[in-house]
Amino acid sequence: MAEDAPDPAPPPAPPGSPADLLSLLFENTSEVVFQLSPDGRVLRSSAAVRRVLGRHPEDLSERSLLDLVHPDDEAAFRRALTTRTPTPLRFHLHHADGHWVSLAGQGRRAGRSLLINGTDQAPLQRLEDQVIHAQRLATVGRFVGGLVHDLNNTMTVMLGQTEMASELLDEDAPA
């Protein structure tokens, strides 16, 4: 009895066709992009999923994206699955190593499926942290500068008083 041969892979889309352009987008975008079924299963995910979430796009195929969504963000995701208008989203997805990745993007209906895109917020958060650190250093610098200025003023007065006192003393006076 002969085994059934697996279904052959679909032929590649003709160059320049909408399907070809969509494939190029999924392969080359730096954003995390998911194409979801109406019930939230991953039909396709961008190559950036590997870099941002530490997961292979193929491993997410047919898995519910809600399995990766932080519980606090689940309600917003469910709303995005049902709305017809583009929905801004800030959400967290579970990284393969266990931590949560913060993303900002939107969900949008595309025919019967939903497209979710998200930009990793970690680089932006690092920049914000650096700005806050620089602001703190600038504040400390201003404080120390003011302190040194006040100390210098006090020392100037003390040196001036010492000079005046030494001029009043006789040269033969004991030190």
Order of alpha helices (4+ residues) and beta strands (2+ residues): alpha-beta-beta-alpha-alpha-alpha-beta-beta-beta-alpha
